[in-house]
Amino acid sequence: MEVVRFLGITVHALTTEQLTAWVVKAVEERRKVIVGNHNLHSVYLYYHHPRFRAFCDAASVIHVDGMSLVLLAKLLGVPLRAEHRTTYVDWIVPLMQTAAQKGYRVFHLGGRPGVGEKAAGVLRRSAPGLQIQTHHGYFDTKGPENEAVLYILADYQPHILMVGMGMPRQEAWILDNIQALPTHVILNSGACFDFVAGVVPMPPRWMGRLGLEWLYRLLSEPRRLWKRYLVEPFYLTGLVAAEFLSRRLAHRPEVKDQAR
């Protein structure tokens, strides 16, 4: 895998097909791995939440989730392309189809009660034979309720675990429970199942390809997302400007001393 570093973060330049193949390889080799992802929001969290940074450091693969990050990479001369962007609303169906074909058990943890199972029903129709179980994300992550969730997971023994409790809560939960998780591949899947279930409007896919998905989400959920899309980017402008300048200086031709 090609490793790409910019803005102080590390991502892997993988297409969706390559990412799916990597997940299959990890399951077949019976490894326990974390698959993370980066977008502009997660870059902000990387610098403001130590536990989120620790999650990124623990991840075996971090794919690009967000066309805005690809566009910034191009601005900085970083070798990321549009095909290296994999967002869960595009990836979930082919990933579940692969899981169904391989006979993998999938577990989704997160969302409001009832949402996960509604989304699972949609995915079962798209991926016949899919083995999937869900549990909502509204539980105490530090007490007996958390132990009960871990017991359910131990009984089910999923090959793929998707944790969709929002950043950075889902990443902190994964780190806190990593040793007890009886699974091979762990994904931080955010609001993916909310979109699949239809409880949150699905952004038109053409907007995602143009880097405008954020605008659709902001207009759909302004009270929840205004800070993410209208405040956090101002912090990132400083990072982008500093890196742009440093890369320009690093590639500036040397001036030869012509003094006699």
C-alpha positions in Angstrom: 0.0 0.0 0.0 1.2 3.5 -0.8 1.4 5.6 2.4 0.7 9.3 2.0 1.6 11.9 4.6 0.4 15.5 4.7 -1.1 17.9 7.2 0.6 15.9 9.8 -1.6 12.8 9.2 -1.1 9.5 7.4 -3.5 7.9 4.9 -3.2 5.0 2.5 -3.9 5.5 -1.2 -6.4 2.7 -1.7 -9.2 2.3 -4.1 -12.5 0.9 -2.8 -11.7 -2.5 -4.4 -8.3 -2.6 -2.9 -9.7 -1.7 0.5 -12.3 -4.5 0.3 -9.5 -6.9 -0.7 -7.4 -5.8 2.3 -10.4 -6.5 4.6 -10.8 -10.0 3.2 -7.1 -10.7 3.6 -7.2 -9.6 7.2 -10.2 -11.8 7.9 -8.7 -14.8 6.1 -5.5 -14.4 8.1 -7.5 -14.1 11.3 -5.8 -10.9 12.3 -7.4 -8.3 14.5 -7.0 -4.9 12.8 -8.5 -1.5 12.9 -9.5 0.3 9.7 -9.8 4.1 10.2 -10.6 6.9 7.8 -9.8 10.6 7.5 -11.8 13.6 6.3 -11.6 17.3 7.3 -13.5 16.7 10.5 -11.2 13.9 11.6 -8.1 16.0 10.8 -9.4 18.6 13.2 -10.1 15.9 15.9 -6.6 14.5 15.3 -5.2 17.8 16.7 -7.8 18.3 19.5 -8.6 14.9 20.9 -5.6 12.8 22.2 -7.8 9.6 22.2 -8.7 10.1 18.6 -5.0 10.6 17.7 -4.2 7.4 19.6 -6.9 5.6 17.6 -5.3 6.8 14.3 -1.9 5.6 15.6 -3.4 2.2 16.3 -5.1 1.7 12.9 -3.5 -0.6 10.4 -5.1 1.2 7.5 -6.6 4.7 7.2 -8.4 5.4 4.0 -9.6 8.7 2.7 -13.2 9.6 3.4 -14.0 13.0 1.9 -13.3 14.6 -1.5 -12.3 17.8 0.2 -9.2 16.0 1.6 -8.4 14.8 -1.9 -8.7 18.3 -3.3 -6.4 19.7 -0.6 -3.9 16.9 -1.3 -3.8 18.0 -5.0 -3.3 21.6 -3.9 -0.3 20.5 -1.9 1.1 18.2 -4.6 0.3 15.0 -2.7 -0.4 11.9 -4.9 -4.0 11.3 -4.0 -6.7 10.9 -6.6 -10.5 10.8 -6.6 -10.5 7.0 -6.9 -8.7 6.9 -3.5 -11.7 8.3 -1.8 -13.9 5.6 -0.1 -16.9 6.8 1.9 -19.1 4.4 3.7 -22.3 5.2 1.9 -20.6 4.0 -1.3 -18.6 1.2 0.3 -21.2 -0.4 2.5 -23.2 -2.4 -0.2 -20.1 -3.9 -2.0 -18.5 -4.6 1.4 -21.7 -6.4 2.6 -22.0 -8.3 -0.7 -18.4 -9.5 -0.2 -19.2 -10.5 3.4 -22.3 -12.5 2.2 -20.3 -14.3 -0.5 -17.5 -15.2 2.0 -19.9 -16.2 4.8 -18.6 -13.6 7.1 -20.6 -12.5 10.2 -21.1 -8.7 10.5 -22.0 -6.8 13.6 -23.0 -3.1 13.6 -22.9 -1.2 16.9 -24.4 2.3 17.0 -27.3 4.5 16.1 -30.6 5.0 17.8 -32.6 1.9 18.9 -34.3 0.3 15.8 -32.1 2.1 13.2 -29.5 -0.6 13.0 -32.0 -3.4 12.3 -33.8 -1.3 9.7 -30.5 -0.7 7.9 -29.6 -4.3 8.2 -32.9 -5.2 6.5 -32.0 -3.0 3.6 -28.5 -4.5 3.3 -29.9 -8.1 3.5 -31.9 -7.3 0.4 -28.8 -5.9 -1.4 -26.6 -8.7 -0.2 -28.7 -12.0 0.0 -27.4 -14.4 2.6 -25.7 -11.6 4.6 -25.3 -12.6 8.3 -25.6 -9.4 10.3 -26.6 -8.5 13.8 -27.0 -5.0 15.3 -27.2 -3.2 18.6 -27.9 0.5 19.3 -25.3 2.9 20.5 -27.3 4.4 23.4 -25.6 2.6 26.3 -23.3 3.4 29.2 -19.8 2.7 27.7 -18.2 2.3 31.2 -20.6 0.2 33.2 -22.6 -3.0 33.2 -24.4 -2.1 29.9 -21.0 -2.1 28.2 -20.3 -5.5 29.6 -23.6 -6.7 28.2 -22.6 -5.5 24.8 -19.3 -7.2 25.0 -21.1 -10.4 26.0 -23.3 -10.2 22.9 -20.3 -9.7 20.7 -18.5 -12.7 22.3 -21.5 -14.9 21.6 -21.9 -13.7 18.0 -18.1 -13.8 17.1 -18.3 -11.4 14.2 -15.7 -11.3 11.5 -16.3 -7.6 10.8 -17.4 -5.2 13.5 -18.7 -1.8 12.5 -18.9 0.9 15.3 -21.0 3.8 14.4 -21.3 6.1 17.4 -19.9 9.3 15.9 -16.4 10.8 16.2 -14.6 10.7 18.6 -16.9 8.5 20.8 -16.7 5.5 18.6 -12.9 5.6 18.4 -12.5 6.0 22.1 -14.8 3.0 22.6 -12.8 0.9 20.2 -9.6 1.7 22.0 -11.1 1.1 25.5 -12.4 -2.4 24.5 -9.9 -3.5 21.8 -8.6 -6.4 23.8 -12.1 -7.8 24.5 -13.4 -7.5 21.0 -13.8 -11.0 19.4 -13.5 -9.9 15.8 -10.9 -9.5 13.0 -11.7 -6.2 11.3 -12.9 -3.2 13.2 -14.4 -0.2 11.3 -15.3 3.2 12.6 -18.4 3.7 10.4 -20.0 6.9 11.7 -23.5 7.6 10.6 -23.5 5.1 7.7 -26.4 3.0 9.0 -28.5 6.2 9.5 -28.1 6.9 5.8 -28.9 3.3 4.8 -32.0 3.2 7.1 -33.2 6.5 5.6 -33.4 8.3 8.9 -30.9 10.9 7.6 -31.2 12.1 4.0 -28.6 10.5 1.7 -26.5 13.1 -0.1 -26.7 12.8 -3.9 -23.6 10.9 -5.0 -22.7 13.5 -7.6 -22.2 16.0 -4.8 -19.8 13.7 -3.1 -17.7 13.4 -6.3 -17.5 17.2 -6.5 -16.6 17.7 -2.9 -20.0 19.2 -2.0 -21.4 16.5 0.2 -20.7 18.6 3.2 -23.0 21.3 2.0 -25.9 18.9 1.6 -25.3 17.5 5.1 -25.1 21.0 6.6 -28.4 22.0 5.1 -30.0 18.7 6.2 -28.7 18.9 9.9 -27.6 22.5 10.5 -28.0 22.4 14.3 -25.8 19.4 14.7 -23.2 20.0 12.0 -22.7 23.8 11.8 -19.6 23.8 13.9 -18.0 20.9 11.9 -18.5 22.6 8.5 -18.4 26.3 9.4 -15.9 26.6 12.3 -13.4 23.7 12.1 -12.2 24.5 8.6 -10.8 27.8 9.8 -8.4 25.9 12.0 -7.4 23.7 9.0 -6.6 26.8 6.8 -3.6 27.4 9.0 -2.3 23.8 8.6 -2.8 24.0 4.8 -1.0 27.3 4.5 1.9 26.2 6.6 2.3 23.0 4.7 1.9 24.7 1.3 4.7 27.1 2.3 7.0 24.4 3.6 6.6 22.3 0.5 7.2 25.3 -1.8 10.4 26.1 0.1 11.6 22.5 0.1 11.3 22.4 -3.7 12.8 25.9 -4.3 15.9 25.7 -6.5 19.2 26.4 -4.7 20.8 29.7 -5.4 24.4 29.2 -6.2 26.9 31.5 -4.6 28.5 33.5 -7.5 30.7 35.7 -5.4 34.3 35.9 -6.4 
